[in-house]
Amino acid sequence: MKECHDSKWAGHPGIHRTLALVGDSYYGPHMKDDVEAYVKTCLVCQQDKIERGTPAGLLEPLPIPHRPWESVSMDFIVALPTSEGYNWVLVVVDRYSKYATFIPAPKECSAE
């Protein structure tokens, strides 16, 4: 499998072509499964090739809020130098007015 998939003349051809190249010289009862597992765990193939599948579809926007603070987004800014016992910042943004509130938080702050 290594010669039919990893060598310079083969060039990491994928599952079906590797199976055809191996099948020209060898036969085994679970050869397809072995070739598929080998190609899926190939580091070069994982880094260079993308999974082909159906497109995810169109994005749908969030509904527009009708009044302030009806819809907010929250995020953490982390790994800051400690100041007055706090080293994280909780950022809360109102989606209607785009007003941001920055709340100091300790590192032990949970999602709740």
Backbone hydrogen bonds, N-H to C=O, Kabsch-Sander energy under -0.5 kcal/mol:
donor,donor_aa,acceptor,acceptor_aa,energy
5,H,1,M,-1.3
6,D,2,K,-2.6
7,S,2,K,-0.9
11,G,7,S,-2.7
12,H,5,H,-2.2
18,T,14,G,-1.9
19,L,15,I,-2.4
20,A,16,H,-1.9
21,L,17,R,-2.5
22,V,18,T,-2.7
23,G,19,L,-2.6
24,D,20,A,-1.1
25,S,21,L,-0.5
25,S,22,V,-1.2
26,Y,22,V,-2.5
31,M,28,G,-1.2
34,D,30,H,-2.1
35,V,31,M,-2.7
36,E,32,K,-2.4
37,A,33,D,-2.4
38,Y,34,D,-2.3
39,V,35,V,-2.7
40,K,36,E,-2.3
41,T,37,A,-1.2
42,C,39,V,-1.1
46,Q,42,C,-2.1
47,Q,43,L,-1.9
48,D,44,V,-2.3
49,K,45,C,-2.1
53,G,51,E,-0.5
70,E,67,R,-1.4
73,S,93,V,-2.4
75,D,91,V,-1.9
77,I,89,V,-2.7
78,V,76,F,-0.6
80,L,87,N,-1.9
83,S,86,Y,-2.8
86,Y,83,S,-1.6
87,N,105,A,-1.0
88,W,105,A,-2.0
89,V,77,I,-2.3
90,L,103,I,-3.4
91,V,75,D,-3.4
91,V,89,V,-0.6
92,V,90,L,-0.6
92,V,101,T,-2.7
93,V,73,S,-2.8
94,D,99,Y,-2.8
95,R,71,S,-2.5
95,R,93,V,-0.5
98,K,94,D,-1.8
101,T,92,V,-2.9
103,I,90,L,-3.1
103,I,101,T,-0.6
105,A,88,W,-2.6
109,C,106,P,-1.7
